Amino acid sequence: MEQTKKLKTSSDFFFFRPEKVVEVKKESVSCRNIQKADREKIRRDKLNEQTKSDKASILIDKIQTLKDLMTQVDRLKAEYVTLFQESREVLMTDALTSQMLLHYKKTAVF
């Protein structure tokens, strides 16, 4: 199916070197059709990957974004409560330690 020809004119190829004879395999018609089909598939896939701009698609995307943000807010609130409780425990421990040190200094005789 593939035909080979020797290039002799500059219109047959892009880069011509007169010192060399270049052989080019001519593609068959079926091979060209396959390439055309592949290019068409790539074009369709690219179009399908683009976000849709109709109202329903936009609303669905925005609703999902809001749900994600609300989930993130809930997670951050829970993290805040945990950190607040931990900081209170640390402050209570520090206050207790300070009171114990003051009491020790008052009772200690140097």
ZABA-173772 format. One record per atom (N, C-alpha, C): chain; atom name; x, y, z. Coordinates in steps of 0.1 Angstrom, whole numbers, plus 5000, padded with zeros to 4 digits. Layout:
REM residues N
   kette   atom     c1     c2     c3
       A     CA      X      Y      Z
...
***
This chain:
REM residues 110
   kette   atom     c1     c2     c3
       A      N   5008   4988   5000
       A     CA   5000   5000   5000
       A      C   5009   5013   5000
       A      N   5020   5012   5007
       A     CA   5028   5024   5007
       A      C   5037   5025   4995
       A      N   5037   5037   4989
       A     CA   5045   5039   4978
       A      C   5057   5047   4982
       A      N   5068   5045   4975
       A     CA   5080   5052   4978
       A      C   5084   5060   4965
       A      N   5088   5072   4966
       A     CA   5093   5079   4955
       A      C   5105   5088   4959
       A      N   5113   5090   4949
       A     CA   5125   5099   4952
       A      C   5121   5113   4949
       A      N   5125   5122   4958
       A     CA   5121   5136   4957
       A      C   5132   5143   4948
       A      N   5127   5151   4939
       A     CA   5136   5158   4930
       A      C   5133   5172   4929
       A      N   5121   5177   4933
       A     CA   5118   5191   4933
       A      C   5116   5196   4947
       A      N   5118   5209   4949
       A     CA   5116   5215   4962
       A      C   5102   5215   4966
       A      N   5092   5213   4957
       A     CA   5078   5214   4961
       A      C   5074   5200   4968
       A      N   5082   5190   4966
       A     CA   5079   5177   4972
       A      C   5083   5176   4987
       A      N   5090   5185   4992
       A     CA   5094   5183   5006
       A      C   5097   5197   5012
       A      N   5099   5197   5025
       A     CA   5101   5210   5032
       A      C   5116   5214   5032
       A      N   5125   5205   5036
       A     CA   5139   5208   5037
       A      C   5146   5200   5026
       A      N   5152   5207   5017
       A     CA   5158   5200   5006
       A      C   5173   5202   5007
       A      N   5180   5191   5006
       A     CA   5195   5192   5006
       A      C   5199   5186   4993
       A      N   5205   5194   4984
       A     CA   5208   5189   4971
       A      C   5218   5178   4971
       A      N   5227   5178   4981
       A     CA   5237   5167   4981
       A      C   5232   5154   4985
       A      N   5220   5153   4990
       A     CA   5214   5140   4993
       A      C   5201   5138   4986
       A      N   5198   5125   4983
       A     CA   5185   5122   4977
       A      C   5177   5116   4989
       A      N   5165   5122   4991
       A     CA   5157   5119   5002
       A      C   5146   5110   4997
       A      N   5143   5099   5005
       A     CA   5132   5091   5001
       A      C   5120   5094   5011
       A      N   5108   5095   5005
       A     CA   5096   5098   5013
       A      C   5086   5087   5011
       A      N   5080   5082   5021
       A     CA   5070   5072   5019
       A      C   5057   5079   5018
       A      N   5050   5077   5007
       A     CA   5037   5083   5005
       A      C   5026   5076   5013
       A      N   5018   5083   5020
       A     CA   5008   5077   5028
       A      C   4996   5073   5019
       A      N   4991   5062   5023
       A     CA   4979   5057   5015
       A      C   4967   5065   5019
       A      N   4957   5063   5011
       A     CA   4944   5071   5014
       A      C   4938   5066   5027
       A      N   4938   5053   5030
       A     CA   4932   5048   5042
       A      C   4939   5053   5055
       A      N   4952   5055   5054
       A     CA   4960   5060   5065
       A      C   4956   5075   5067
       A      N   4954   5082   5056
       A     CA   4950   5096   5058
       A      C   4936   5097   5064
       A      N   4927   5088   5060
       A     CA   4914   5088   5066
       A      C   4915   5085   5081
       A      N   4923   5076   5085
       A     CA   4925   5073   5099
       A      C   4930   5085   5107
       A      N   4940   5092   5101
       A     CA   4945   5104   5107
       A      C   4934   5115   5109
       A      N   4926   5116   5098
       A     CA   4915   5126   5099
       A      C   4906   5122   5110
       A      N   4902   5109   5111
       A     CA   4893   5105   5121
       A      C   4899   5107   5135
       A      N   4912   5105   5137
       A     CA   4919   5108   5150
       A      C   4918   5123   5153
       A      N   4921   5131   5143
       A     CA   4921   5145   5145
       A      C   4906   5150   5149
       A      N   4897   5144   5143
       A     CA   4883   5147   5146
       A      C   4879   5143   5160
       A      N   4884   5131   5164
       A     CA   4881   5126   5178
       A      C   4888   5135   5188
       A      N   4900   5139   5185
       A     CA   4907   5149   5194
       A      C   4899   5162   5195
       A      N   4894   5167   5184
       A     CA   4887   5179   5184
       A      C   4874   5178   5192
       A      N   4867   5167   5190
       A     CA   4854   5165   5198
       A      C   4857   5163   5213
       A      N   4868   5156   5216
       A     CA   4871   5154   5230
       A      C   4875   5168   5237
       A      N   4882   5176   5229
       A     CA   4885   5189   5234
       A      C   4873   5198   5237
       A      N   4863   5197   5228
       A     CA   4851   5204   5229
       A      C   4843   5199   5242
       A      N   4843   5186   5244
       A     CA   4836   5180   5255
       A      C   4842   5184   5268
       A      N   4856   5186   5268
       A     CA   4862   5189   5281
       A      C   4859   5204   5285
       A      N   4856   5212   5276
       A     CA   4853   5226   5280
       A      C   4840   5226   5288
       A      N   4840   5235   5298
       A     CA   4828   5236   5306
       A      C   4817   5241   5298
       A      N   4805   5236   5302
       A     CA   4793   5240   5295
       A      C   4789   5254   5300
       A      N   4782   5261   5292
       A     CA   4779   5275   5296
       A      C   4764   5277   5297
       A      N   4756   5266   5296
       A     CA   4742   5268   5298
       A      C   4738   5270   5312
       A      N   4726   5276   5315
       A     CA   4723   5280   5329
       A      C   4723   5268   5339
       A      N   4718   5256   5334
       A     CA   4717   5245   5343
       A      C   4731   5240   5347
       A      N   4741   5240   5338
       A     CA   4754   5236   5341
       A      C   4761   5246   5350
       A      N   4759   5258   5348
       A     CA   4765   5269   5357
       A      C   4759   5267   5371
       A      N   4746   5266   5372
       A     CA   4740   5264   5385
       A      C   4745   5252   5392
       A      N   4746   5241   5385
       A     CA   4751   5228   5391
       A      C   4765   5230   5397
       A      N   4774   5237   5388
       A     CA   4787   5240   5393
       A      C   4788   5249   5405
       A      N   4779   5259   5405
       A     CA   4779   5268   5417
       A      C   4774   5262   5429
       A      N   4764   5253   5428
       A     CA   4758   5246   5439
       A      C   4769   5237   5445
       A      N   4777   5230   5437
       A     CA   4787   5221   5441
       A      C   4798   5229   5448
       A      N   4801   5241   5443
       A     CA   4811   5250   5449
       A      C   4806   5254   5463
       A      N   4794   5258   5464
       A     CA   4788   5262   5477
       A      C   4789   5251   5487
       A      N   4785   5238   5483
       A     CA   4785   5227   5492
       A      C   4800   5224   5497
       A      N   4809   5225   5488
       A     CA   4823   5224   5491
       A      C   4828   5234   5502
       A      N   4824   5247   5499
       A     CA   4827   5257   5508
       A      C   4821   5256   5522
       A      N   4808   5251   5522
       A     CA   4801   5249   5535
       A      C   4808   5237   5543
       A      N   4812   5227   5536
       A     CA   4819   5216   5542
       A      C   4832   5221   5548
       A      N   4839   5230   5541
       A     CA   4852   5235   5545
       A      C   4849   5244   5558
       A      N   4839   5252   5558
       A     CA   4835   5261   5569
       A      C   4832   5252   5582
       A      N   4825   5241   5580
       A     CA   4822   5232   5591
       A      C   4835   5226   5597
       A      N   4844   5222   5588
       A     CA   4857   5216   5592
       A      C   4865   5227   5599
       A      N   4865   5239   5595
       A     CA   4873   5249   5601
       A      C   4867   5253   5615
       A      N   4853   5253   5616
       A     CA   4847   5255   5629
       A      C   4851   5245   5639
       A      N   4851   5232   5635
       A     CA   4854   5221   5644
       A      C   4869   5223   5648
       A      N   4877   5227   5638
       A     CA   4892   5228   5642
       A      C   4893   5240   5651
       A      N   4886   5251   5650
       A     CA   4886   5262   5659
       A      C   4882   5258   5673
       A      N   4871   5251   5674
       A     CA   4867   5246   5687
       A      C   4878   5238   5694
       A      N   4884   5229   5687
       A     CA   4895   5220   5692
       A      C   4906   5229   5697
       A      N   4911   5238   5688
       A     CA   4922   5246   5691
       A      C   4919   5256   5703
       A      N   4907   5261   5704
       A     CA   4903   5269   5715
       A      C   4903   5261   5728
       A      N   4898   5249   5728
       A     CA   4898   5241   5740
       A      C   4913   5238   5744
       A      N   4921   5235   5735
       A     CA   4935   5232   5738
       A      C   4942   5244   5744
       A      N   4939   5256   5738
       A     CA   4945   5268   5743
       A      C   4941   5271   5757
       A      N   4928   5269   5760
       A     CA   4923   5271   5774
       A      C   4930   5261   5783
       A      N   4932   5249   5779
       A     CA   4939   5239   5788
       A      C   4953   5244   5791
       A      N   4960   5249   5780
       A     CA   4973   5254   5782
       A      C   4974   5266   5791
       A      N   4964   5275   5790
       A     CA   4963   5286   5798
       A      C   4961   5282   5813
       A      N   4952   5273   5814
       A     CA   4949   5268   5828
       A      C   4961   5262   5834
       A      N   4968   5254   5826
       A     CA   4980   5247   5832
       A      C   4990   5258   5835
       A      N   4992   5268   5827
       A     CA   5002   5279   5829
       A      C   4998   5286   5842
       A      N   4985   5289   5843
       A     CA   4980   5297   5855
       A      C   4983   5288   5868
       A      N   4980   5276   5867
       A     CA   4982   5267   5879
       A      C   4997   5266   5882
       A      N   5005   5265   5872
       A     CA   5019   5264   5874
       A      C   5024   5277   5880
       A      N   5019   5289   5876
       A     CA   5023   5302   5881
       A      C   5019   5303   5896
       A      N   5007   5298   5899
       A     CA   5003   5299   5913
       A      C   5011   5290   5922
       A      N   5015   5278   5917
       A     CA   5023   5269   5924
       A      C   5037   5275   5927
       A      N   5042   5282   5917
       A     CA   5056   5288   5918
       A      C   5055   5300   5928
       A      N   5044   5308   5928
       A     CA   5043   5318   5938
       A      C   5042   5313   5952
       A      N   5034   5302   5953
       A     CA   5033   5296   5966
       A      C   5046   5291   5971
       A      N   5054   5284   5962
       A     CA   5066   5279   5966
       A      C   5076   5290   5970
       A      N   5076   5301   5963
       A     CA   5085   5312   5966
       A      C   5082   5318   5980
       A      N   5069   5319   5983
       A     CA   5065   5324   5996
       A      C   5069   5315   6007
       A      N   5068   5302   6005
       A     CA   5071   5293   6016
       A      C   5086   5289   6017
       A      N   5093   5291   6006
       A     CA   5107   5287   6006
       A      C   5115   5297   6014
       A      N   5125   5291   6021
       A     CA   5134   5300   6029
       A      C   5148   5298   6023
       A      N   5153   5310   6020
       A     CA   5167   5310   6014
       A      C   5177   5313   6024
***
